Amino acid sequence: MTQTNFYHRLEPIIIGAGGFAREVQADYYMTNKVELKLFVDDNYWQNGLYKLSDFNPQEQCAIIAVGSPADKKKILSKLPENTLFWTHI
C-alpha cells in the first residue's frame, strides 16, 4: 500500500471552530462537496462540535485551522504522536 492510499482512507476533520475554521470548512466543501466535522478542545465543547478527546488518528487526519501560533502549539501537544495533520496559514 502506498502512503497516498493510506491518507485517502482517513477521514479529514478540522480542529478549530472560529471564523478561520469555518472558512476552511466552507472552502473544503466547495471543492470536495463534503462537510468536515469541527473538533475543539474539550474545555470549549458545545453542541454541534466534536471534542478533541474523541479524535482518532487511526481513522482521521486533522486540518488545524487556528490562527494563533501559540494555540496551534497547545493543540499539537494534545494530539497523539502518530497524528497526520496539516495547518492553514
RACORUR-V301929 format. One record per run of one state. SS is the DSSP state (2 for helix, 1 for strand, 0 for the rest). FROM is the first residue (numbers start at 1). TO is the last residue. If there is no record, write none. Layout:
ss=SS from=FROM to=TO
ss=SS from=FROM to=TO
This chain:
ss=0 from=1 to=2
ss=2 from=3 to=9
ss=0 from=10 to=10
ss=1 from=11 to=15
ss=0 from=16 to=18
ss=2 from=19 to=32
ss=0 from=33 to=37
ss=1 from=38 to=40
ss=0 from=41 to=41
ss=2 from=42 to=44
ss=0 from=45 to=49
ss=1 from=50 to=51
ss=2 from=52 to=54
ss=0 from=55 to=59
ss=1 from=60 to=64
ss=0 from=65 to=68
ss=2 from=69 to=78
ss=0 from=79 to=84
ss=1 from=85 to=87
ss=0 from=88 to=89
